[in-house]
Amino acid sequence: MRGHDAVGRRAFVVGAGAAELLAGGAASGAEAAVVDGPLPDFHPALKDQLTFPLAWGHSPVRDFRAWRRTARAKVEELLIVDRDEHTPYAPEFGEPSAGDGYTRELVTLSLTRYERVRGPLLTPHGPGPFPAVLLLHDHGARFDIGKEKLVRPWYDDTRLASAQAWTEKYFSGRFVGDELARRGYVVLCLDALGWGDRGPLTYDQQQALASNFFNLGSSLAGLMAREDTRATGFLAGLDRVDARRVAALGFSMGAYRAWQTAALSDDIAAAASACWMTGLKEMMVPGNNTLRGQSSYYMLHPGLPRFLDFPDVASIAAPRPMLFSNGGLDPLFPADGVRVAHDKLRAVWRSRRAEERLRLTTWPDLGHVFTAPMQDEVVDWLDTVL
């Protein structure tokens, strides 16, 4: 029995401890640690295996349009959640009310066959059809508000204080959606599962929710991706919207959602992402927030890193106009990861002779925020590209 235990011990010990044990030495407790923080002790070997072979330039597919189809098909496959293109949206529109230069109303629609979702729809005054923005909220570990982080909740005074506090903390006191509507854009903003009307979750419930999706043969991140592409289709199909001029915009997790939606939907003509772009390997380091699990499950598609890095997925949207901005002091996205991602993105757009359609900006003195000057840059850019 002792011999069996020794063999099992040799198989389980990892890293430096394993090397010493296999060489005949005795491993200390520290050397035999199973994890380095929340990472497995052998994580460098796993990282080395991530070569992203389906990335543009590495892939054996040399025709760009064929590569886009191949790469998108792989992402679609690994979302796990089936496409749901045939469920009618069946929208129900609430009573309109007047905003400052725009009309606001609540719309309830079916993004999937499982659930109906409610959110604000803002329409500028005038004849239209208008350009439009699918506005995608962040994570922020704040679940009582989702869509309310970006559009003033005229319909719910109980959430207004939380919403205003959020805008003061991250958005220079602005409601980004209301500002866009004043600037002439139709705006749609919906809750992701867990926020606002579809929550609220607690922080510690996220991991259980995600694992239960996996137990059910599905995916939390895949559901969010599918719902965002469906929301895009609904917005582009509205009579008041110019379907050729629909953009996706978000901050933090919303930024991730924006470039992901652009990669998966041809209805998106342009996308702007504030404070979410990095290389995966550079993000997977001790101390980074994504290693906690929890919030990262909204952005985790099992197996995808065996084929594509984050900027590789975003590049499926090339050569459409894309804007990526980050704060130079953002603790969630260290500068080396942003640099790696930007280099990859630049190479793809350059290969399409479309580098002028890609804007990569860094705000050196800012952290994880989407301030008024950053917002103004995005809206001015949208005015130009749309």
C-alpha positions in Angstrom: 0.0 0.0 0.0 2.9 2.3 0.8 4.3 1.7 -2.6 1.0 2.6 -4.3 0.9 5.9 -2.2 4.4 6.8 -3.3 3.5 6.4 -7.0 0.4 8.5 -6.5 2.4 11.1 -4.7 4.9 11.3 -7.6 2.1 11.7 -10.1 0.4 14.5 -8.2 3.3 16.7 -7.2 4.1 19.4 -9.7 6.7 22.0 -10.7 9.9 22.2 -8.8 8.8 19.8 -6.2 8.1 17.2 -8.8 11.5 17.6 -10.4 13.3 17.1 -7.1 11.2 14.1 -6.1 11.8 12.4 -9.5 15.5 13.1 -9.0 15.4 11.2 -5.7 15.3 14.2 -3.4 12.7 15.1 -0.7 10.3 17.8 -1.7 9.4 20.5 0.9 5.8 21.7 1.4 6.5 24.9 -0.5 8.1 23.1 -3.4 5.3 20.6 -3.6 2.6 23.2 -3.8 -0.2 22.3 -6.1 -1.0 25.9 -7.1 0.8 29.2 -7.5 -1.8 31.4 -6.1 -4.9 30.4 -8.0 -2.8 29.1 -11.0 -1.7 25.5 -11.2 2.0 25.2 -10.5 2.6 23.9 -14.1 0.8 26.9 -15.7 3.9 28.0 -17.6 3.8 24.7 -19.5 0.1 25.2 -20.3 0.8 28.8 -21.5 3.5 27.6 -23.8 1.0 25.3 -25.5 -1.2 28.3 -26.4 0.1 29.2 -29.9 -3.3 30.4 -31.2 -3.0 28.5 -34.5 -6.2 29.8 -36.0 -5.1 33.5 -35.7 -4.8 35.4 -39.0 -1.3 35.0 -40.2 -0.8 31.7 -38.3 -3.8 29.9 -39.9 -3.2 27.8 -43.0 -6.3 29.7 -44.4 -4.7 32.5 -46.5 -7.8 34.1 -48.0 -9.1 36.6 -45.5 -12.8 36.2 -46.2 -12.4 32.4 -45.9 -10.4 32.9 -42.7 -13.1 35.1 -41.2 -15.7 32.4 -41.9 -13.4 29.7 -40.4 -12.6 31.7 -37.3 -16.1 32.8 -36.7 -17.4 29.2 -37.1 -14.9 28.1 -34.5 -16.0 30.8 -32.0 -19.7 30.0 -32.8 -19.0 26.3 -32.1 -17.4 27.0 -28.7 -20.1 29.3 -27.5 -22.0 26.0 -26.8 -25.3 27.8 -26.8 -27.2 27.1 -30.0 -28.0 29.9 -32.4 -31.6 31.1 -32.0 -32.4 32.9 -35.2 -36.1 31.9 -35.6 -37.7 32.9 -32.3 -39.8 36.1 -33.0 -38.6 39.1 -31.2 -42.3 40.0 -30.6 -41.5 43.4 -29.2 -43.9 45.2 -26.8 -43.3 49.0 -26.6 -44.2 50.9 -23.5 -45.6 54.4 -23.2 -43.2 57.0 -24.7 -42.0 59.9 -22.7 -40.0 63.0 -23.6 -36.2 63.3 -23.0 -33.9 66.1 -23.8 -34.1 66.1 -27.6 -35.2 62.4 -27.8 -38.0 60.1 -27.0 -37.6 57.3 -24.5 -39.6 54.1 -24.1 -39.2 50.7 -22.7 -39.3 47.7 -25.1 -39.7 44.1 -24.0 -38.5 41.4 -26.5 -37.5 37.8 -26.8 -33.7 37.5 -27.3 -34.0 33.7 -27.0 -36.9 31.3 -26.7 -36.3 31.0 -23.0 -36.9 34.5 -21.7 -38.2 38.0 -22.5 -36.0 41.0 -21.6 -36.9 44.6 -21.0 -34.7 47.7 -21.7 -34.7 51.3 -22.7 -34.9 52.4 -26.3 -34.1 56.0 -27.0 -34.9 57.7 -30.3 -33.7 61.2 -31.4 -36.3 63.8 -32.4 -36.5 64.2 -36.2 -37.4 62.2 -39.4 -34.8 59.5 -39.3 -33.8 56.8 -40.1 -31.0 57.4 -37.6 -27.6 55.7 -36.9 -27.9 53.5 -33.8 -25.8 52.2 -30.9 -26.2 48.9 -29.1 -25.0 50.0 -25.7 -23.6 47.2 -23.5 -23.2 47.6 -19.8 -20.2 46.6 -17.7 -19.8 44.1 -14.8 -18.4 46.1 -11.9 -19.6 43.5 -9.3 -22.7 45.7 -9.1 -25.8 43.8 -10.0 -28.8 45.8 -8.9 -28.3 48.0 -11.9 -27.3 46.9 -15.4 -28.9 49.0 -18.2 -29.3 51.7 -15.6 -25.6 52.3 -15.5 -25.8 53.7 -19.0 -29.4 55.1 -19.4 -31.0 57.2 -16.8 -33.8 55.0 -15.3 -36.8 57.4 -15.7 -39.0 54.4 -15.2 -37.6 53.4 -11.7 -36.8 55.9 -9.0 -35.6 53.2 -6.7 -32.6 52.5 -9.0 -31.8 56.2 -9.7 -29.5 56.8 -6.8 -27.4 53.7 -7.5 -27.3 54.6 -11.2 -26.1 58.2 -10.5 -23.5 57.0 -8.1 -22.2 54.6 -10.8 -22.0 57.4 -13.4 -20.1 59.6 -11.0 -17.6 56.9 -10.3 -16.9 55.8 -13.9 -18.5 58.1 -16.4 -17.9 61.7 -15.2 -21.5 61.9 -14.0 -22.9 61.3 -17.5 -25.5 58.7 -18.6 -23.7 57.6 -21.8 -26.9 56.5 -23.5 -28.8 59.7 -23.0 -25.8 61.6 -24.3 -25.7 59.5 -27.5 -29.5 60.0 -28.0 -29.0 63.8 -27.7 -26.2 63.5 -30.3 -28.6 61.8 -32.8 -28.3 58.1 -32.2 -31.0 55.5 -31.5 -29.9 53.7 -28.4 -30.8 50.2 -27.1 -29.5 48.9 -23.8 -30.6 45.6 -22.2 -29.6 43.7 -19.0 -27.3 40.7 -19.2 -28.4 37.7 -17.1 -27.8 38.6 -13.5 -28.2 42.3 -13.6 -31.1 44.7 -13.0 -34.5 43.1 -14.0 -32.6 39.8 -14.5 -31.0 39.7 -11.1 -29.6 40.8 -8.9 -26.9 38.2 -8.4 -24.5 38.3 -5.5 -20.8 38.2 -6.4 -20.4 34.7 -5.0 -23.3 33.3 -7.0 -21.6 33.9 -10.3 -19.4 30.8 -10.2 -22.3 28.5 -9.3 -24.5 30.0 -12.0 -21.7 29.4 -14.6 -21.0 25.9 -13.5 -24.7 25.0 -13.6 -24.9 26.3 -17.2 -22.0 23.9 -17.9 -23.9 21.1 -16.1 -26.9 21.8 -18.3 -24.7 21.5 -21.4 -24.7 25.3 -22.0 -22.6 28.3 -21.2 -23.1 31.6 -19.4 -20.7 33.5 -21.6 -22.2 31.8 -24.7 -25.6 33.0 -23.7 -24.5 36.6 -23.3 -22.8 36.4 -26.7 -25.9 35.0 -28.4 -28.2 37.6 -26.7 -26.0 40.5 -27.8 -26.0 39.4 -31.4 -29.8 38.9 -31.3 -30.1 42.4 -29.8 -28.1 43.7 -32.7 -30.4 42.1 -35.2 -33.4 43.6 -33.5 -31.9 47.1 -33.4 -30.8 47.0 -37.0 -34.3 45.9 -38.1 -36.2 48.8 -36.6 -37.7 51.2 -39.2 -36.3 54.2 -37.3 -32.7 52.8 -37.7 -30.4 53.0 -40.7 -29.4 49.3 -40.8 -26.1 50.3 -42.5 -25.1 52.5 -39.5 -25.3 50.4 -36.3 -22.5 50.4 -33.8 -21.7 48.5 -30.6 -20.2 50.4 -27.6 -19.3 49.4 -24.1 -17.0 49.9 -21.2 -15.1 47.2 -19.3 -17.1 43.9 -19.7 -19.3 46.0 -22.0 -16.2 46.7 -24.1 -15.6 42.9 -24.4 -19.2 42.5 -25.4 -18.8 45.2 -28.1 -15.9 43.7 -29.9 -17.2 40.2 -29.5 -20.6 41.3 -31.0 -18.8 42.9 -33.9 -16.9 39.7 -34.5 -20.1 37.6 -34.5 -22.6 39.9 -36.3 -22.4 41.5 -39.7 -25.1 43.9 -38.6 -22.4 45.9 -36.7 -20.8 48.5 -38.9 -18.4 49.8 -36.2 -17.5 49.1 -32.6 -15.9 51.0 -29.8 -14.5 49.3 -26.7 -13.3 51.2 -23.6 -11.0 49.4 -21.2 -11.2 45.7 -22.3 -8.5 44.5 -24.6 -5.4 42.5 -23.8 -3.4 39.4 -24.7 -4.6 36.3 -22.8 -1.1 35.2 -21.7 -0.3 38.6 -20.4 -3.5 38.7 -18.4 -3.1 35.2 -16.9 -0.6 36.3 -14.2 -0.8 36.1 -10.4 -2.9 38.9 -9.0 -5.0 39.6 -12.1 -8.7 39.8 -11.4 -9.6 37.3 -14.1 -7.9 34.5 -12.0 -10.6 34.8 -9.3 -13.2 33.0 -11.4 -16.5 34.6 -10.6 -16.8 37.6 -13.0 -14.5 36.0 -15.6 -17.1 33.3 -16.4 -19.1 35.9 -18.3 -16.1 36.0 -20.7 -14.9 32.4 -20.7 -15.6 30.2 -23.7 -14.2 26.8 -22.9 -11.5 25.7 -25.3 -11.3 28.9 -27.3 -7.7 29.8 -26.3 -6.6 26.6 -28.0 -7.4 28.4 -31.2 -7.6 32.2 -30.8 -6.4 35.0 -28.6 -8.7 37.8 -27.6 -7.4 40.2 -30.3 -7.7 37.4 -32.8 -11.4 37.1 -32.1 -11.9 40.9 -32.4 -10.0 40.8 -35.7 -12.9 38.7 -37.2 -14.6 42.1 -37.5 -11.8 43.6 -39.7 -11.7 45.7 -41.8 -14.7 47.4 -40.3 -14.0 50.5 -38.2 -13.0 49.7 -34.6 -11.8 51.8 -31.7 -10.0 50.4 -28.6 -9.1 52.8 -25.8 -7.5 51.9 -22.5 -6.2 53.7 -19.4 -2.5 53.6 -18.9 -3.0 53.0 -15.2 -5.7 50.4 -15.5 -4.8 47.6 -13.0 -7.0 45.1 -14.8 -5.2 45.4 -18.1 -1.4 45.8 -17.7 0.4 47.7 -20.4 2.3 44.7 -21.8 -1.0 42.9 -22.5 -2.5 45.9 -24.1 0.6 46.4 -26.3 0.5 42.7 -27.4 -3.2 43.0 -28.3 -2.8 46.3 -30.1 0.1 45.0 -32.2 -2.0 42.0 -33.3 -4.9 44.2 -34.2 -2.8 46.6 -36.1 -1.2 43.8 -38.1 -4.6 42.5 -39.2 -6.0 45.9 -40.3 -2.8 46.7 -42.0 -2.9 43.4 -43.9 -6.3 44.6 -45.2 -4.9 48.0 -46.1 -7.4 49.5 -43.7 -5.2 50.7 -40.8 -6.9 54.1 -40.9 -10.2 52.3 -39.8 -8.5 51.1 -36.6 -8.0 53.6 -33.7 -5.9 52.4 -30.7 -5.7 55.0 -28.0 -4.2 55.1 -24.5 -5.0 57.6 -21.8 -1.8 57.5 -19.8 -3.0 59.1 -16.6 -6.3 57.2 -16.3 -7.3 53.9 -14.8 -10.3 51.7 -15.3 -12.8 54.5 -16.2 -14.7 55.9 -19.2 -14.5 59.6 -18.6 -16.2 62.5 -20.5 -13.2 63.2 -22.7 -13.0 59.4 -23.6 -16.7 59.4 -24.4 -16.4 62.5 -26.5 -13.6 60.9 -28.5 -15.8 57.9 -29.1 -18.9 59.9 -30.2 -16.8 62.1 -32.5 -15.3 59.0 -34.0 -18.7 57.4 -34.5 -19.9 60.6 -36.2 -17.0 60.2 -38.6 -17.1 56.5 -39.4 -20.9 56.2 -39.5 
